[in-house]
Amino acid sequence: MNDMVNLEKAFHYLKTTAATYAKNKAQAEYLKEFRKSKKALLIIEAEQQGLKTGQERESYAYSHKEYMELLEGLRAATEEAEKYRIMVKTAELQIEVWRSQNSRSVAEMKLR
């Protein structure tokens, strides 16, 4: 009976954690894509400020405070997503261990 309680807890944990993981993963992916847009906007800004070459504009964009803040947000979002991915994987493994143990018990009972 205790195994069933643990299994139910693992399923519940998996359901709730999976939703949080999905939210964090979506945030990380959004920031990853937005980074490209932010770079383009900053390159345009650099051009408007009179920077002539592509290299100057790109350097301006990559070193801009807003771009650096975006990277920090992306780092944090990726870290959170990875933390929850590992938690989901752990719950999945607990369920798999239960399944293996249960199959073994059933096989042993049939042999008796």
C-alpha positions in Angstrom: 0.0 0.0 0.0 2.9 2.4 0.8 4.2 1.9 -2.7 0.9 3.0 -4.2 0.9 6.1 -2.0 4.5 6.9 -3.2 3.4 6.2 -6.8 0.4 8.6 -6.5 2.7 11.2 -5.0 5.2 10.8 -7.9 2.4 11.2 -10.4 1.0 14.3 -8.7 4.5 15.7 -8.4 5.1 15.0 -12.1 1.9 16.7 -13.1 2.5 19.9 -11.1 6.3 20.1 -11.8 5.8 19.4 -15.5 3.6 22.5 -15.8 6.2 24.7 -14.0 8.9 23.2 -16.3 6.9 24.0 -19.4 6.4 27.6 -18.2 10.1 28.0 -17.5 11.2 26.4 -20.7 8.8 28.6 -22.7 10.3 31.7 -21.0 13.8 30.6 -21.8 12.9 29.9 -25.4 11.2 33.3 -25.7 14.2 35.1 -24.4 16.5 33.2 -26.7 14.4 34.3 -29.7 13.9 37.9 -28.4 17.7 38.2 -28.0 17.9 38.3 -31.9 15.2 41.0 -32.0 17.0 43.0 -29.3 20.3 42.8 -31.2 18.6 44.1 -34.4 17.0 47.0 -32.5 20.3 47.9 -30.9 22.1 47.8 -34.3 19.5 50.2 -35.7 20.0 52.4 -32.7 23.7 52.3 -33.2 23.2 53.3 -36.9 21.0 56.3 -35.8 23.8 57.3 -33.4 26.2 57.5 -36.3 28.2 54.3 -36.0 29.2 53.5 -39.6 30.5 50.0 -39.9 28.7 46.7 -39.2 31.4 45.8 -36.7 30.9 49.0 -34.7 27.1 48.5 -34.7 27.3 44.9 -33.6 29.8 45.8 -30.9 27.5 48.5 -29.7 24.6 46.0 -29.6 26.5 43.2 -27.8 27.9 45.6 -25.2 24.7 47.5 -24.5 23.3 47.3 -21.0 19.9 46.2 -22.1 21.4 43.3 -24.1 23.5 42.3 -21.2 20.4 42.3 -18.9 18.6 40.2 -21.5 21.4 37.6 -21.4 21.3 37.6 -17.6 17.5 36.9 -17.8 18.1 34.2 -20.3 20.7 32.6 -18.0 18.3 32.6 -15.1 15.4 31.3 -17.2 17.5 28.5 -18.6 18.7 27.5 -15.1 15.2 27.4 -13.8 14.0 25.3 -16.8 16.9 22.9 -16.3 16.2 22.5 -12.6 12.5 21.6 -13.4 13.5 19.3 -16.3 15.7 17.3 -13.9 12.9 17.2 -11.3 10.5 15.9 -13.9 13.1 13.3 -15.0 13.5 12.2 -11.4 9.8 11.7 -11.0 9.7 9.7 -14.2 12.5 7.5 -13.0 10.8 6.9 -9.7 7.7 5.7 -11.6 9.9 3.5 -13.8 11.5 2.0 -10.7 8.1 1.3 -9.2 7.0 -0.3 -12.5 10.1 -2.5 -12.6 9.7 -3.6 -9.0 6.0 -4.3 -9.6 6.7 -6.4 -12.7 9.4 -8.4 -10.8 6.9 -9.0 -7.9 4.3 -10.2 -10.3 6.8 -12.5 -12.0 7.9 -13.9 -8.7 4.3 -14.6 -7.6 3.7 -16.5 -10.8 6.8 -18.7 -10.2 5.5 -19.8 -6.8 
